[in-house]
Amino acid sequence: MSWLRAALEWQSRAVVGRHLRVYLRNWYTSFLPPALEPLTMLLAFGAGLGGYVASLTWHGRPVDYMTYVAPGLLAYATFMTAIFQSLFGAFIRMRYQKTWEGQLTTQVELAHVVWGEVLWAGLLATMYAVIVSLVLVGLQIAGVLSLDLRWLPALWPASFVAACGFGALGLLFTAIVPTIDHMNLPVFLVVLPMGMLSSTYFPLEHPVLVALNLANPLHHLCQAFRGVLIGGPAAGHLAGALLLSALLLAVLVP
């Protein structure tokens, strides 16, 4: 279990602190994507597609389409932030900026570098989830959405754990692709299918897709967030998301 102990050691926290300091230097440019993305997605899928699908059925009761999409966007932001940070951000730091080499000349070991990248992906995704949550609160106040926001902050720890799992998945491809141009392969073959077929934007009813999504942590995260914010079963999907994320960490990080 030394690989797990490395996550708690000061060297891993030092790696996370380094990434956080670099991020805060350009926070004003980094703030806009997570704030504008849910607005863009809600306009595209909610106002656009929602014009053709005014409402749908969620566990036997009608739900406005924009209300259905909103919790999924919170989970989707967690997924995309973590996976792209561990794909492109980590690859650039490893291959071009030589940040990993510099860190390994100190008391930091490779396990700390890897855990630092995973924890940083989790922290950044959680920060973005908080920003998206604030956007959803604003839309709720404006009367655009109809969500139960009482337990919204309780979803952020789940976002962190899931994002760490997504970060571990991204680091897998960072370790094996030879060039940054080859990142198109995991993006189009893994990331986008996981995102689009995760029930973020529409419910999945085909039995094959339902079966495949049993192994998709993003699907479980979307459904758990939807159950908490709209009302419905959430515990099973939340457990599924956390267990699958823990499995990704246990298999990929060592």
Disulfide bonds with the S-S distance in Angstrom:
none
